[in-house]
Amino acid sequence: MNRRDVLKSLSALAAVGILPHNLDALAAAGKYGLKQSVCLWCYNGYLKKNHLSLDQFSEFCAKLGLKSIELTGPNEWEVMKKHGLMCAMVPSGSIPKGFNRLENHEELIGVTKAAIDRAVAWNFPNVICFSGNCDGMDKEEGLRNCVTGLKQVIPYAKEKGIILNMEFLNSINHKDYMGDKTDWLVRLVHELDSPHFKVLYDIYHAAMMGEDPIQDIREHHDCWGHYHTGGYPGRAEIDKASQELDYVAIMREIAKTNYQGYVGQEFCPRRDALKSLEEAVALCDI
């Protein structure tokens, strides 16, 4: 399918109400101060149900002014590249099996270095990593083990110009996850003391753990390398009417820090997925 066919397809979908009608106006507005991204996994079900390809979704995202479709892999990057999109966060490893256990280090160092190599080859900036689950381990021991393991891969990230980002996840949805509190993650960043290691600050997950995202941004923004959105509670749309967080205020706080990275939309839409994405992008257009 060429560009003209994609645009015709999108226009047809807009005509029946699946897509918004004002894509060209949005693309021409040029108002996007914060660079926005979107996580593909949130839309896989919608795309499959509506017989939409990654090519069409990429076209739609580019029209919205998004810069990236993240947590994607090499088999998807060529399609995204056609539409001027990159992957702001390259996947690596798994959530439960992280750097908090010494026995995981050899495998994870290899896996993470391979992800760094992929990011470098495509000129992408970030690679994700995880603390792992506690599984009975004391968090102090886990922090020390994370420092030990990450110190063996951060020099490689520095050499390649890549930033490793450990994701902040709540330990309710992701039961027993170790990196579930601001203070623990901030301590880890300070222990490692490298501009090539930051935290992927997921606003929804932080709220789930009783953290104050605006306060966290004000006090610890130097520790955050990437942001994810999500409505609280429920991880659905981020509009004020359906959840408790004030995302306009949160985005303004991020902008005040002169943040140069990406804000990834990672909510699970309960309404029309693409219309919800359009609304979220507009909401975060600060």
KELOMI-353402 format. One record per residue (C-alpha): residue in three letters; x, y, z; residue number from 1. Coordinates in nm, 2 decimals, padded with zeros to 4 digits. Example, Ala and Ser with C-alpha at 12.3 -4.5 7.8 and 13.67 -1.06 7.14 Angstrom:
% residues 2
<site resn="ALA" u="01.23" v="-00.45" w="00.78" resi="1"/>
<site resn="SER" u="01.37" v="-00.11" w="00.71" resi="2"/>
% end
This chain:
% residues 286
<site resn="MET" u="00.00" v="00.00" w="00.00" resi="1"/>
<site resn="ASN" u="00.15" v="00.34" w="-00.10" resi="2"/>
<site resn="ARG" u="00.10" v="00.67" w="00.07" resi="3"/>
<site resn="ARG" u="-00.19" v="00.77" w="-00.15" resi="4"/>
<site resn="ASP" u="-00.37" v="00.45" w="-00.07" resi="5"/>
<site resn="VAL" u="-00.31" v="00.49" w="00.30" resi="6"/>
<site resn="LEU" u="-00.45" v="00.84" w="00.29" resi="7"/>
<site resn="LYS" u="-00.76" v="00.72" w="00.10" resi="8"/>
<site resn="SER" u="-00.81" v="00.44" w="00.35" resi="9"/>
<site resn="LEU" u="-00.78" v="00.68" w="00.64" resi="10"/>
<site resn="SER" u="-01.03" v="00.92" w="00.47" resi="11"/>
<site resn="ALA" u="-01.27" v="00.64" w="00.42" resi="12"/>
<site resn="LEU" u="-01.24" v="00.54" w="00.79" resi="13"/>
<site resn="ALA" u="-01.29" v="00.90" w="00.90" resi="14"/>
<site resn="ALA" u="-01.61" v="00.92" w="00.69" resi="15"/>
<site resn="VAL" u="-01.77" v="00.64" w="00.88" resi="16"/>
<site resn="GLY" u="-01.66" v="00.78" w="01.21" resi="17"/>
<site resn="ILE" u="-01.37" v="00.54" w="01.30" resi="18"/>
<site resn="LEU" u="-01.11" v="00.82" w="01.26" resi="19"/>
<site resn="PRO" u="-01.13" v="01.19" w="01.34" resi="20"/>
<site resn="HIS" u="-01.18" v="01.43" w="01.04" resi="21"/>
<site resn="ASN" u="-00.93" v="01.69" w="01.13" resi="22"/>
<site resn="LEU" u="-00.60" v="01.50" w="01.08" resi="23"/>
<site resn="ASP" u="-00.45" v="01.75" w="00.83" resi="24"/>
<site resn="ALA" u="-00.54" v="02.04" w="01.05" resi="25"/>
<site resn="LEU" u="-00.37" v="01.87" w="01.34" resi="26"/>
<site resn="ALA" u="-00.06" v="01.80" w="01.14" resi="27"/>
<site resn="ALA" u="-00.04" v="02.16" w="01.02" resi="28"/>
<site resn="ALA" u="-00.09" v="02.31" w="01.37" resi="29"/>
<site resn="GLY" u="00.28" v="02.26" w="01.47" resi="30"/>
<site resn="LYS" u="00.21" v="02.31" w="01.84" resi="31"/>
<site resn="TYR" u="00.38" v="02.01" w="01.99" resi="32"/>
<site resn="GLY" u="00.64" v="02.13" w="02.24" resi="33"/>
<site resn="LEU" u="00.67" v="01.81" w="02.43" resi="34"/>
<site resn="LYS" u="00.77" v="01.52" w="02.20" resi="35"/>
<site resn="GLN" u="00.50" v="01.26" w="02.22" resi="36"/>
<site resn="SER" u="00.51" v="00.89" w="02.16" resi="37"/>
<site resn="VAL" u="00.26" v="00.60" w="02.18" resi="38"/>
<site resn="CYS" u="00.30" v="00.24" w="02.30" resi="39"/>
<site resn="LEU" u="00.18" v="00.00" w="02.03" resi="40"/>
<site resn="TRP" u="00.06" v="-00.28" w="02.26" resi="41"/>
<site resn="CYS" u="-00.23" v="-00.06" w="02.38" resi="42"/>
<site resn="TYR" u="-00.37" v="-00.06" w="02.02" resi="43"/>
<site resn="ASN" u="-00.30" v="-00.40" w="01.89" resi="44"/>
<site resn="GLY" u="-00.64" v="-00.53" w="01.98" resi="45"/>
<site resn="TYR" u="-00.82" v="-00.24" w="01.82" resi="46"/>
<site resn="LEU" u="-00.61" v="-00.26" w="01.50" resi="47"/>
<site resn="LYS" u="-00.68" v="-00.63" w="01.46" resi="48"/>
<site resn="LYS" u="-01.05" v="-00.58" w="01.52" resi="49"/>
<site resn="ASN" u="-01.07" v="-00.30" w="01.27" resi="50"/>
<site resn="HIS" u="-00.84" v="-00.46" w="01.01" resi="51"/>
<site resn="LEU" u="-00.59" v="-00.18" w="01.03" resi="52"/>
<site resn="SER" u="-00.23" v="-00.24" w="00.95" resi="53"/>
<site resn="LEU" u="00.08" v="-00.10" w="01.13" resi="54"/>
<site resn="ASP" u="00.13" v="00.11" w="00.81" resi="55"/>
<site resn="GLN" u="-00.21" v="00.27" w="00.85" resi="56"/>
<site resn="PHE" u="-00.16" v="00.32" w="01.23" resi="57"/>
<site resn="SER" u="00.18" v="00.48" w="01.16" resi="58"/>
<site resn="GLU" u="00.03" v="00.72" w="00.91" resi="59"/>
<site resn="PHE" u="-00.24" v="00.81" w="01.16" resi="60"/>
<site resn="CYS" u="00.02" v="00.87" w="01.44" resi="61"/>
<site resn="ALA" u="00.24" v="01.09" w="01.21" resi="62"/>
<site resn="LYS" u="-00.07" v="01.29" w="01.12" resi="63"/>
<site resn="LEU" u="-00.13" v="01.35" w="01.49" resi="64"/>
<site resn="GLY" u="00.22" v="01.49" w="01.53" resi="65"/>
<site resn="LEU" u="00.36" v="01.19" w="01.72" resi="66"/>
<site resn="LYS" u="00.73" v="01.12" w="01.68" resi="67"/>
<site resn="SER" u="00.75" v="00.76" w="01.79" resi="68"/>
<site resn="ILE" u="00.57" v="00.43" w="01.83" resi="69"/>
<site resn="GLU" u="00.76" v="00.26" w="02.12" resi="70"/>
<site resn="LEU" u="00.82" v="-00.08" w="02.27" resi="71"/>
<site resn="THR" u="00.83" v="-00.21" w="01.91" resi="72"/>
<site resn="GLY" u="01.09" v="-00.43" w="01.74" resi="73"/>
<site resn="PRO" u="01.30" v="-00.44" w="01.42" resi="74"/>
<site resn="ASN" u="01.03" v="-00.61" w="01.22" resi="75"/>
<site resn="GLU" u="00.81" v="-00.30" w="01.28" resi="76"/>
<site resn="TRP" u="01.07" v="-00.02" w="01.25" resi="77"/>
<site resn="GLU" u="01.10" v="-00.02" w="00.87" resi="78"/>
<site resn="VAL" u="00.72" v="00.04" w="00.84" resi="79"/>
<site resn="MET" u="00.73" v="00.32" w="01.10" resi="80"/>
<site resn="LYS" u="01.03" v="00.48" w="00.94" resi="81"/>
<site resn="LYS" u="00.83" v="00.54" w="00.62" resi="82"/>
<site resn="HIS" u="00.62" v="00.78" w="00.81" resi="83"/>
<site resn="GLY" u="00.90" v="00.96" w="00.99" resi="84"/>
<site resn="LEU" u="00.85" v="00.77" w="01.32" resi="85"/>
<site resn="MET" u="01.11" v="00.62" w="01.55" resi="86"/>
<site resn="CYS" u="01.10" v="00.40" w="01.86" resi="87"/>
<site resn="ALA" u="01.16" v="00.62" w="02.16" resi="88"/>
<site resn="MET" u="01.20" v="00.32" w="02.40" resi="89"/>
<site resn="VAL" u="01.35" v="-00.01" w="02.27" resi="90"/>
<site resn="PRO" u="01.23" v="-00.32" w="02.46" resi="91"/>
<site resn="SER" u="01.47" v="-00.54" w="02.65" resi="92"/>
<site resn="GLY" u="01.43" v="-00.82" w="02.91" resi="93"/>
<site resn="SER" u="01.12" v="-00.90" w="03.10" resi="94"/>
<site resn="ILE" u="00.95" v="-00.75" w="03.40" resi="95"/>
<site resn="PRO" u="00.98" v="-01.03" w="03.67" resi="96"/>
<site resn="LYS" u="01.34" v="-01.13" w="03.58" resi="97"/>
<site resn="GLY" u="01.55" v="-00.82" w="03.65" resi="98"/>
<site resn="PHE" u="01.88" v="-00.69" w="03.77" resi="99"/>
<site resn="ASN" u="01.80" v="-00.74" w="04.14" resi="100"/>
<site resn="ARG" u="01.93" v="-01.10" w="04.13" resi="101"/>
<site resn="LEU" u="02.29" v="-01.18" w="04.08" resi="102"/>
<site resn="GLU" u="02.21" v="-01.50" w="03.89" resi="103"/>
<site resn="ASN" u="02.03" v="-01.30" w="03.62" resi="104"/>
<site resn="HIS" u="02.32" v="-01.06" w="03.55" resi="105"/>
<site resn="GLU" u="02.51" v="-01.26" w="03.29" resi="106"/>
<site resn="GLU" u="02.20" v="-01.32" w="03.08" resi="107"/>
<site resn="LEU" u="02.06" v="-00.97" w="03.12" resi="108"/>
<site resn="ILE" u="02.39" v="-00.79" w="03.04" resi="109"/>
<site resn="GLY" u="02.40" v="-00.98" w="02.71" resi="110"/>
<site resn="VAL" u="02.03" v="-00.91" w="02.64" resi="111"/>
<site resn="THR" u="02.07" v="-00.54" w="02.73" resi="112"/>
<site resn="LYS" u="02.38" v="-00.49" w="02.52" resi="113"/>
<site resn="ALA" u="02.21" v="-00.65" w="02.22" resi="114"/>
<site resn="ALA" u="01.91" v="-00.41" w="02.26" resi="115"/>
<site resn="ILE" u="02.16" v="-00.12" w="02.28" resi="116"/>
<site resn="ASP" u="02.32" v="-00.24" w="01.96" resi="117"/>
<site resn="ARG" u="01.97" v="-00.24" w="01.79" resi="118"/>
<site resn="ALA" u="01.90" v="00.11" w="01.92" resi="119"/>
<site resn="VAL" u="02.23" v="00.24" w="01.79" resi="120"/>
<site resn="ALA" u="02.18" v="00.08" w="01.45" resi="121"/>
<site resn="TRP" u="01.85" v="00.27" w="01.41" resi="122"/>
<site resn="ASN" u="01.95" v="00.58" w="01.59" resi="123"/>
<site resn="PHE" u="01.70" v="00.54" w="01.88" resi="124"/>
<site resn="PRO" u="01.78" v="00.70" w="02.22" resi="125"/>
<site resn="ASN" u="01.66" v="00.47" w="02.50" resi="126"/>
<site resn="VAL" u="01.65" v="00.10" w="02.61" resi="127"/>
<site resn="ILE" u="01.42" v="-00.02" w="02.88" resi="128"/>
<site resn="CYS" u="01.52" v="-00.25" w="03.18" resi="129"/>
<site resn="PHE" u="01.36" v="-00.38" w="03.49" resi="130"/>
<site resn="SER" u="01.43" v="-00.43" w="03.86" resi="131"/>
<site resn="GLY" u="01.26" v="-00.77" w="03.87" resi="132"/>
<site resn="ASN" u="01.03" v="-00.91" w="04.13" resi="133"/>
<site resn="CYS" u="01.12" v="-00.93" w="04.50" resi="134"/>
<site resn="ASP" u="01.04" v="-01.30" w="04.55" resi="135"/>
<site resn="GLY" u="01.13" v="-01.27" w="04.92" resi="136"/>
<site resn="MET" u="01.44" v="-01.06" w="04.86" resi="137"/>
<site resn="ASP" u="01.50" v="-00.76" w="05.08" resi="138"/>
<site resn="LYS" u="01.48" v="-00.43" w="04.88" resi="139"/>
<site resn="GLU" u="01.82" v="-00.31" w="05.01" resi="140"/>
<site resn="GLU" u="01.98" v="-00.63" w="04.88" resi="141"/>
<site resn="GLY" u="01.80" v="-00.59" w="04.55" resi="142"/>
<site resn="LEU" u="01.92" v="-00.23" w="04.52" resi="143"/>
<site resn="ARG" u="02.28" v="-00.34" w="04.58" resi="144"/>
<site resn="ASN" u="02.24" v="-00.62" w="04.32" resi="145"/>
<site resn="CYS" u="02.10" v="-00.38" w="04.07" resi="146"/>
<site resn="VAL" u="02.39" v="-00.14" w="04.11" resi="147"/>
<site resn="THR" u="02.63" v="-00.44" w="04.07" resi="148"/>
<site resn="GLY" u="02.47" v="-00.56" w="03.75" resi="149"/>
<site resn="LEU" u="02.39" v="-00.22" w="03.59" resi="150"/>
<site resn="LYS" u="02.75" v="-00.10" w="03.65" resi="151"/>
<site resn="GLN" u="02.85" v="-00.38" w="03.40" resi="152"/>
<site resn="VAL" u="02.63" v="-00.25" w="03.12" resi="153"/>
<site resn="ILE" u="02.62" v="00.13" w="03.17" resi="154"/>
<site resn="PRO" u="02.97" v="00.18" w="03.03" resi="155"/>
<site resn="TYR" u="02.86" v="00.01" w="02.71" resi="156"/>
<site resn="ALA" u="02.55" v="00.24" w="02.70" resi="157"/>
<site resn="LYS" u="02.78" v="00.54" w="02.75" resi="158"/>
<site resn="GLU" u="03.01" v="00.42" w="02.47" resi="159"/>
<site resn="LYS" u="02.71" v="00.38" w="02.24" resi="160"/>
<site resn="GLY" u="02.53" v="00.70" w="02.34" resi="161"/>
<site resn="ILE" u="02.22" v="00.52" w="02.48" resi="162"/>
<site resn="ILE" u="02.03" v="00.58" w="02.80" resi="163"/>
<site resn="LEU" u="01.90" v="00.28" w="03.00" resi="164"/>
<site resn="ASN" u="01.57" v="00.34" w="03.17" resi="165"/>
<site resn="MET" u="01.44" v="00.12" w="03.45" resi="166"/>
<site resn="GLU" u="01.06" v="00.13" w="03.45" resi="167"/>
<site resn="PHE" u="00.87" v="00.24" w="03.76" resi="168"/>
<site resn="LEU" u="00.59" v="-00.02" w="03.79" resi="169"/>
<site resn="ASN" u="00.33" v="-00.06" w="04.06" resi="170"/>
<site resn="SER" u="00.35" v="-00.38" w="04.26" resi="171"/>
<site resn="ILE" u="-00.03" v="-00.43" w="04.27" resi="172"/>
<site resn="ASN" u="-00.09" v="-00.49" w="03.90" resi="173"/>
<site resn="HIS" u="00.27" v="-00.63" w="03.87" resi="174"/>
<site resn="LYS" u="00.26" v="-00.82" w="04.19" resi="175"/>
<site resn="ASP" u="00.59" v="-00.82" w="04.39" resi="176"/>
<site resn="TYR" u="00.78" v="-00.59" w="04.15" resi="177"/>
<site resn="MET" u="01.07" v="-00.43" w="04.33" resi="178"/>
<site resn="GLY" u="01.11" v="-00.09" w="04.16" resi="179"/>
<site resn="ASP" u="00.77" v="00.03" w="04.28" resi="180"/>
<site resn="LYS" u="00.86" v="00.34" w="04.49" resi="181"/>
<site resn="THR" u="01.00" v="00.68" w="04.40" resi="182"/>
<site resn="ASP" u="01.26" v="00.68" w="04.68" resi="183"/>
<site resn="TRP" u="01.40" v="00.34" w="04.59" resi="184"/>
<site resn="LEU" u="01.44" v="00.43" w="04.23" resi="185"/>
<site resn="VAL" u="01.59" v="00.77" w="04.30" resi="186"/>
<site resn="ARG" u="01.85" v="00.61" w="04.53" resi="187"/>
<site resn="LEU" u="01.94" v="00.37" w="04.25" resi="188"/>
<site resn="VAL" u="01.99" v="00.66" w="04.01" resi="189"/>
<site resn="HIS" u="02.21" v="00.84" w="04.26" resi="190"/>
<site resn="GLU" u="02.41" v="00.52" w="04.34" resi="191"/>
<site resn="LEU" u="02.49" v="00.47" w="03.97" resi="192"/>
<site resn="ASP" u="02.55" v="00.84" w="03.91" resi="193"/>
<site resn="SER" u="02.55" v="00.83" w="03.53" resi="194"/>
<site resn="PRO" u="02.36" v="01.03" w="03.27" resi="195"/>
<site resn="HIS" u="02.32" v="00.70" w="03.09" resi="196"/>
<site resn="PHE" u="02.09" v="00.55" w="03.35" resi="197"/>
<site resn="LYS" u="01.75" v="00.70" w="03.43" resi="198"/>
<site resn="VAL" u="01.40" v="00.60" w="03.53" resi="199"/>
<site resn="LEU" u="01.11" v="00.55" w="03.30" resi="200"/>
<site resn="TYR" u="00.86" v="00.74" w="03.52" resi="201"/>
<site resn="ASP" u="00.52" v="00.59" w="03.46" resi="202"/>
<site resn="ILE" u="00.27" v="00.84" w="03.59" resi="203"/>
<site resn="TYR" u="-00.01" v="00.59" w="03.63" resi="204"/>
<site resn="HIS" u="00.21" v="00.34" w="03.82" resi="205"/>
<site resn="ALA" u="00.34" v="00.61" w="04.05" resi="206"/>
<site resn="ALA" u="-00.02" v="00.72" w="04.13" resi="207"/>
<site resn="MET" u="-00.11" v="00.36" w="04.20" resi="208"/>
<site resn="MET" u="00.16" v="00.35" w="04.46" resi="209"/>
<site resn="GLY" u="00.04" v="00.67" w="04.63" resi="210"/>
<site resn="GLU" u="00.31" v="00.89" w="04.49" resi="211"/>
<site resn="ASP" u="00.25" v="01.25" w="04.39" resi="212"/>
<site resn="PRO" u="00.35" v="01.28" w="04.02" resi="213"/>
<site resn="ILE" u="00.38" v="01.66" w="04.03" resi="214"/>
<site resn="GLN" u="00.59" v="01.66" w="04.34" resi="215"/>
<site resn="ASP" u="00.81" v="01.38" w="04.20" resi="216"/>
<site resn="ILE" u="00.86" v="01.58" w="03.88" resi="217"/>
<site resn="ARG" u="00.95" v="01.89" w="04.07" resi="218"/>
<site resn="GLU" u="01.19" v="01.72" w="04.31" resi="219"/>
<site resn="HIS" u="01.34" v="01.44" w="04.10" resi="220"/>
<site resn="HIS" u="01.30" v="01.53" w="03.73" resi="221"/>
<site resn="ASP" u="01.68" v="01.49" w="03.69" resi="222"/>
<site resn="CYS" u="01.63" v="01.12" w="03.76" resi="223"/>
<site resn="TRP" u="01.35" v="01.07" w="03.50" resi="224"/>
<site resn="GLY" u="01.46" v="00.98" w="03.14" resi="225"/>
<site resn="HIS" u="01.12" v="00.90" w="02.99" resi="226"/>
<site resn="TYR" u="00.75" v="00.94" w="03.09" resi="227"/>
<site resn="HIS" u="00.44" v="00.72" w="03.04" resi="228"/>
<site resn="THR" u="00.08" v="00.82" w="03.08" resi="229"/>
<site resn="GLY" u="-00.23" v="00.63" w="03.19" resi="230"/>
<site resn="GLY" u="-00.56" v="00.73" w="03.36" resi="231"/>
<site resn="TYR" u="-00.58" v="00.67" w="03.73" resi="232"/>
<site resn="PRO" u="-00.75" v="00.46" w="03.84" resi="233"/>
<site resn="GLY" u="-00.79" v="00.20" w="03.56" resi="234"/>
<site resn="ARG" u="-00.52" v="00.29" w="03.31" resi="235"/>
<site resn="ALA" u="-00.78" v="00.41" w="03.06" resi="236"/>
<site resn="GLU" u="-00.82" v="00.74" w="02.89" resi="237"/>
<site resn="ILE" u="-00.64" v="01.04" w="03.05" resi="238"/>
<site resn="ASP" u="-00.91" v="01.30" w="03.02" resi="239"/>
<site resn="LYS" u="-01.01" v="01.47" w="03.35" resi="240"/>
<site resn="ALA" u="-01.37" v="01.35" w="03.33" resi="241"/>
<site resn="SER" u="-01.29" v="00.98" w="03.35" resi="242"/>
<site resn="GLN" u="-01.00" v="00.97" w="03.60" resi="243"/>
<site resn="GLU" u="-00.84" v="01.16" w="03.88" resi="244"/>
<site resn="LEU" u="-00.50" v="01.29" w="03.75" resi="245"/>
<site resn="ASP" u="-00.47" v="01.64" w="03.60" resi="246"/>
<site resn="TYR" u="-00.26" v="01.56" w="03.30" resi="247"/>
<site resn="VAL" u="-00.26" v="01.92" w="03.17" resi="248"/>
<site resn="ALA" u="-00.09" v="02.03" w="03.50" resi="249"/>
<site resn="ILE" u="00.14" v="01.73" w="03.49" resi="250"/>
<site resn="MET" u="00.25" v="01.81" w="03.13" resi="251"/>
<site resn="ARG" u="00.31" v="02.17" w="03.23" resi="252"/>
<site resn="GLU" u="00.53" v="02.06" w="03.52" resi="253"/>
<site resn="ILE" u="00.73" v="01.84" w="03.28" resi="254"/>
<site resn="ALA" u="00.77" v="02.13" w="03.04" resi="255"/>
<site resn="LYS" u="00.90" v="02.36" w="03.32" resi="256"/>
<site resn="THR" u="01.19" v="02.12" w="03.37" resi="257"/>
<site resn="ASN" u="01.31" v="02.18" w="03.01" resi="258"/>
<site resn="TYR" u="01.26" v="01.81" w="02.94" resi="259"/>
<site resn="GLN" u="01.40" v="01.71" w="02.60" resi="260"/>
<site resn="GLY" u="01.28" v="01.35" w="02.60" resi="261"/>
<site resn="TYR" u="00.95" v="01.18" w="02.51" resi="262"/>
<site resn="VAL" u="00.61" v="01.14" w="02.67" resi="263"/>
<site resn="GLY" u="00.47" v="00.80" w="02.58" resi="264"/>
<site resn="GLN" u="00.09" v="00.75" w="02.57" resi="265"/>
<site resn="GLU" u="00.04" v="00.42" w="02.74" resi="266"/>
<site resn="PHE" u="-00.33" v="00.41" w="02.84" resi="267"/>
<site resn="CYS" u="-00.56" v="00.13" w="02.75" resi="268"/>
<site resn="PRO" u="-00.86" v="00.29" w="02.57" resi="269"/>
<site resn="ARG" u="-01.21" v="00.20" w="02.66" resi="270"/>
<site resn="ARG" u="-01.37" v="00.41" w="02.39" resi="271"/>
<site resn="ASP" u="-01.28" v="00.44" w="02.03" resi="272"/>
<site resn="ALA" u="-00.91" v="00.39" w="02.05" resi="273"/>
<site resn="LEU" u="-00.79" v="00.63" w="01.78" resi="274"/>
<site resn="LYS" u="-01.02" v="00.91" w="01.89" resi="275"/>
<site resn="SER" u="-00.90" v="00.86" w="02.24" resi="276"/>
<site resn="LEU" u="-00.54" v="00.88" w="02.12" resi="277"/>
<site resn="GLU" u="-00.62" v="01.20" w="01.93" resi="278"/>
<site resn="GLU" u="-00.77" v="01.35" w="02.25" resi="279"/>
<site resn="ALA" u="-00.48" v="01.25" w="02.46" resi="280"/>
<site resn="VAL" u="-00.22" v="01.40" w="02.22" resi="281"/>
<site resn="ALA" u="-00.42" v="01.73" w="02.22" resi="282"/>
<site resn="LEU" u="-00.44" v="01.72" w="02.60" resi="283"/>
<site resn="CYS" u="-00.06" v="01.68" w="02.63" resi="284"/>
<site resn="ASP" u="00.02" v="01.93" w="02.37" resi="285"/>
<site resn="ILE" u="00.19" v="02.18" w="02.60" resi="286"/>
% end
